[in-house]
Amino acid sequence: MRLPFQAKWVEKQRERHMALKRAHFFEVYRDDPVRFAEEVIGLRVWSRQRELLEAVRDHDRVAVRSGQKTSKSNSAATLALWYAATRPGARVFVTAPTFKQVKAIVWRELRLRAKPVTRILGGTMPRDPATGIEFANGSEIIGLSVSQPESLAGLSSPGGILFIIDEASGFPDDLFHVIRGNSAGGAKILAISNPTLRGDCTWYPELFRSKVWRTLRISSEELALSDERKLYVDKDGNLLPGLALPGWIDEMREEYGPDYLNHPQYKIRVLGEFAAEGDETVFRLDDIIDAQARWRSDRDCHGPLRIGLDPSWGGTDACGYAAVRGFHTYELTERPGRVDDYEAAARPALEMADRYRTDSDSIVTIACDVVGDGARVVQALEELALERGARVAVVEHNGSEKANDENEYANRRSEVWYEGEKTLRAGHDLPPGDQIRAELLSAMRDHDRTGRKAVESKQKTKRRGSGSPNLADAWTMAVGVVPADSGAVDDDDFADERAAGGWM
């Protein structure tokens, strides 16, 4: 007869044995997420979904852009469960631009699909993603909030890490770089989204040009309009829940008209393609990337030196400064705005003029926005220049005034932005940096009531959460606002650049 302490020891050993058995139950699926999805989760995996699952198995960096209703969130949840179940001690972190999106999209799918895993490994999926779940094999799945950047830093695990970034096209640049830093120890990253464009998220579109990332594009048309759909229908002939229906495709085509293939929303929502940035934004991402790639600090440049100053005041806005010559941008910088010190706003522009002036510069042009407190800054610029004997010409720029070409543009600011875009495509460069890239992509195209080209107002841009494009406004002024009687602009030595679109 066993003594009580012996019975307890035997029971403890039995429980330990069963726990180890449960912990290793799913290891047979370690290298086969498709089989895991079908045999454990009970999914019917279609061809492009299979490709996605296998891509995450085979690659550490996977970026997916897709149309709507292609099972992308379903796939993300399946991958989270597969990774946690088949790798003891692993950690899966699920994040999105907002915590509400984490909870409503991927976490909801996780709660729907987790039972076959929790039945073996124990636990239940909590409603709150931040609570997370830990399984008997020591693995866990956790939802992370972007409102707490520190929660994304310093993460590690002996069993491996998988980051899932849902709705990645809206995930902020700085937080992605934190995650990317965490991947230095071998973590996997899956970035998945509809391919919308946002000024504060420039990293996601870039992934699809990278040789490091395995990239996929999945169109809503691929299953809905193909013969393969016959394999994924219910008894009534309808596609399984969560997949785009043929009727929805027809509806989208009717909504976007005969030229639907070229409509930016059809490209994004159905085809899973990035709409040409010029369809929505004034500047194209391709052009900005090319401009930054050709920037060199010692680039040979010709023409008059021009400075752009965008004085902004109060709140979180800053004063933006840009210095350019010919098709070269010397410097982009900003400083906090102060409503009580106009000289402090003016001084950096004069310092730029001194720093980049050459013997060929008889006069340096400083273009300054005069709206609001800008008029006081212009006065401060002129007084400081006179006091220092600086050879500068201050040009006032009022973006709300009528354009030089008032038949084409709604106002002067719109004209300067569109001319800046032409200049960039003609060969102007930009210094490397995420901020100028984000700001140039932040302002959307618009039209006034008569159909003239316009750029949305700063207020509208800020309401969308993109911030004030101070550097972008400074740069467009530097390249586009020059005095009509400037002898430097009429110099025949620069005729080629003027013909290419470098001057207004």
Secondary structure as UniProt FT lines:
FT   HELIX           4..23
FT   HELIX           25..29
FT   TURN            30..31
FT   HELIX           33..35
FT   HELIX           36..41
FT   HELIX           47..58
FT   STRAND          61..66
FT   HELIX           72..86
FT   TURN            88..89
FT   STRAND          91..95
FT   HELIX           99..101
FT   HELIX           102..106
FT   HELIX           107..113
FT   HELIX           115..121
FT   TURN            129..131
FT   STRAND          133..134
FT   TURN            136..137
FT   STRAND          140..143
FT   TURN            146..147
FT   HELIX           149..152
FT   TURN            158..159
FT   STRAND          161..166
FT   HELIX           168..170
FT   HELIX           173..182
FT   HELIX           183..185
FT   STRAND          188..193
FT   TURN            199..200
FT   HELIX           203..207
FT   TURN            208..209
FT   STRAND          214..218
FT   HELIX           221..224
FT   HELIX           227..232
FT   TURN            235..236
FT   TURN            241..242
FT   HELIX           246..256
FT   TURN            258..259
FT   HELIX           260..262
FT   HELIX           264..266
FT   HELIX           267..271
FT   HELIX           277..280
FT   HELIX           285..293
FT   TURN            297..298
FT   STRAND          305..310
FT   TURN            315..316
FT   STRAND          318..325
FT   TURN            326..327
FT   STRAND          328..336
FT   TURN            339..340
FT   HELIX           342..356
FT   TURN            359..360
FT   STRAND          364..369
FT   TURN            371..373
FT   HELIX           374..388
FT   STRAND          392..397
FT   TURN            399..400
FT   TURN            406..408
FT   HELIX           412..426
FT   HELIX           434..440
FT   TURN            441..442
FT   STRAND          444..447
FT   TURN            449..450
FT   STRAND          453..455
FT   HELIX           458..463
FT   TURN            464..465
FT   HELIX           470..480
FT   TURN            484..485
FT   TURN            487..490
FT   HELIX           492..494
FT   HELIX           495..499
FT   TURN            500..501
//
